[in-house]
Amino acid sequence: MSAIRFDDVWKEYGDHIVLEQITLDVASRAFIALVGPSGCGKTTFLRMLLGEESPTRGQILIDGAALKPEPDADRGVVFQRYSVFPHLTVLQNVLLGRELQHAKVTGRLFGAAKRAAVDEAMALLAEVGLAGNEGKYPAALSGGMQQRLALAQAVMRGPKILLLDEPFGALDPGIRADIHLLMKRLWNETELTVVMVTHDLSEAFRLATRVIAFERNHNRPEERERYGATISRDLEIYPPRIADVRHLSTFRSGRDDPAEKGA
Ligand SMILES: Nc1ncnc2c1ncn2[C@@H]1O[C@H](COP(=O)(O)OP(=O)(O)OP(=O)(O)O)[C@@H](O)[C@H]1O
């Protein structure tokens, strides 16, 4: 559960201003959809939130504290493609995040901690509709199944904030509809604050609690580098879409799981 604040954030690459004057408060547990024309800086915004890029000016706060300048377990991410590791099985992919998090020296879990993590990973795989596929490699899965796996892998790490960069953009419409339902359920059943970039307005309005559009006010060719995009629309979904947190134990962060202490 985490609130996000962008305080007059600018992002420039050399002389090219990509984003300017981004001031934004995102409530904890919100589901934000970011929309806007190609090249307006949506991915750049997400990468700053992930800690892969720093603002040129301004600051980003998470729960009132300055954002850590590198990716960490508090922020999970799913991209349109290539979020999972092709050389690991489905189960190993889900376990990986937990293993790296808890066993920093060896990168592995043992004994009771390992068994607990496997149980949790299996439950999560069942929840995302991948039961029975644990031993397969990602190449043997369809695109929709790979994205389900990517979501399970991200959620298994127990992030407070989930960043989605067009995660469903490459999927067929029918598969998209299924995965939308899954995404809604994950958001309902966890305490995640979600920020999703999408080109699909109907997806934005179907899933988000708030839709934010980025746009350039100055679009003449000679102005494109000198002016960045800003927030042009900020729409709360009405009636408010409120998550019903059910505190499913399988989806809660294992960070404080007593079983881990036996490792
Ligand atoms: N590392 C970088 N160095 C220089 N310019 C960059 C870098 N990353 C992004 N840009 C530029 O920033 C602008 C915004 O890119 P970004 O990928 O954030 O846009 P976007 O809105 O996500 O686009 P799309 O919808 O097409 O994915 C582009 O003009 C891009 O060329």
Ligand as a Chemical Component Dictionary entry (heavy atoms), coordinates in Angstrom:
data_LIG
# 
_chem_comp.id                   LIG 
_chem_comp.type                 NON-POLYMER 
_chem_comp.pdbx_formal_charge   0 
_chem_comp.three_letter_code    LIG 
# 
loop_
_chem_comp_atom.comp_id 
_chem_comp_atom.atom_id 
_chem_comp_atom.alt_atom_id 
_chem_comp_atom.type_symbol 
_chem_comp_atom.charge 
_chem_comp_atom.model_Cartn_x 
_chem_comp_atom.model_Cartn_y 
_chem_comp_atom.model_Cartn_z 
_chem_comp_atom.pdbx_ordinal 
LIG N1  N1  N 0 17.268 7.268  -22.821 1  
LIG C1  C1  C 0 16.794 8.193  -23.644 2  
LIG N2  N2  N 0 17.613 9.073  -24.257 3  
LIG C2  C2  C 0 17.128 10.034 -25.063 4  
LIG N3  N3  N 0 15.825 10.199 -25.345 5  
LIG C3  C3  C 0 14.963 9.361  -24.782 6  
LIG C4  C4  C 0 15.385 8.311  -23.898 7  
LIG N4  N4  N 0 14.285 7.632  -23.475 8  
LIG C5  C5  C 0 13.223 8.223  -24.066 9  
LIG N5  N5  N 0 13.628 9.261  -24.857 10 
LIG C6  C6  C 0 12.750 10.127 -25.648 11 
LIG O1  O1  O 0 11.702 10.559 -24.794 12 
LIG C7  C7  C 0 10.499 10.693 -25.541 13 
LIG C8  C8  C 0 9.392  9.956  -24.804 14 
LIG O2  O2  O 0 9.609  8.558  -24.886 15 
LIG P1  P1  P 0 8.671  7.511  -24.143 16 
LIG O3  O3  O 0 9.131  6.169  -24.556 17 
LIG O4  O4  O 0 8.625  7.846  -22.717 18 
LIG O5  O5  O 0 7.268  7.846  -24.814 19 
LIG P2  P2  P 0 5.900  7.032  -24.745 20 
LIG O6  O6  O 0 4.825  8.020  -24.495 21 
LIG O7  O7  O 0 6.026  5.905  -23.782 22 
LIG O8  O8  O 0 5.826  6.477  -26.227 23 
LIG P3  P3  P 0 5.082  5.186  -26.817 24 
LIG O9  O9  O 0 3.621  5.378  -26.545 25 
LIG O10 O10 O 0 5.391  5.237  -28.283 26 
LIG O11 O11 O 0 5.668  3.983  -26.139 27 
LIG C9  C9  C 0 10.795 10.157 -26.932 28 
LIG O12 O12 O 0 11.005 11.263 -27.789 29 
LIG C10 C10 C 0 12.066 9.373  -26.759 30 
LIG O13 O13 O 0 12.831 9.410  -27.937 31 
# 
loop_
_chem_comp_bond.comp_id 
_chem_comp_bond.atom_id_1 
_chem_comp_bond.atom_id_2 
_chem_comp_bond.value_order 
_chem_comp_bond.pdbx_ordinal 
LIG N1  C1  SING 1  
LIG C1  N2  SING 2  
LIG C1  C4  DOUB 3  
LIG N2  C2  DOUB 4  
LIG C2  N3  SING 5  
LIG N3  C3  DOUB 6  
LIG C3  C4  SING 7  
LIG C3  N5  SING 8  
LIG C4  N4  SING 9  
LIG N4  C5  DOUB 10 
LIG C5  N5  SING 11 
LIG N5  C6  SING 12 
LIG C6  O1  SING 13 
LIG C6  C10 SING 14 
LIG O1  C7  SING 15 
LIG C7  C8  SING 16 
LIG C7  C9  SING 17 
LIG C8  O2  SING 18 
LIG O2  P1  SING 19 
LIG P1  O3  DOUB 20 
LIG P1  O4  SING 21 
LIG P1  O5  SING 22 
LIG O5  P2  SING 23 
LIG P2  O6  DOUB 24 
LIG P2  O7  SING 25 
LIG P2  O8  SING 26 
LIG O8  P3  SING 27 
LIG P3  O9  DOUB 28 
LIG P3  O10 SING 29 
LIG P3  O11 SING 30 
LIG C9  O12 SING 31 
LIG C9  C10 SING 32 
LIG C10 O13 SING 33 
# 
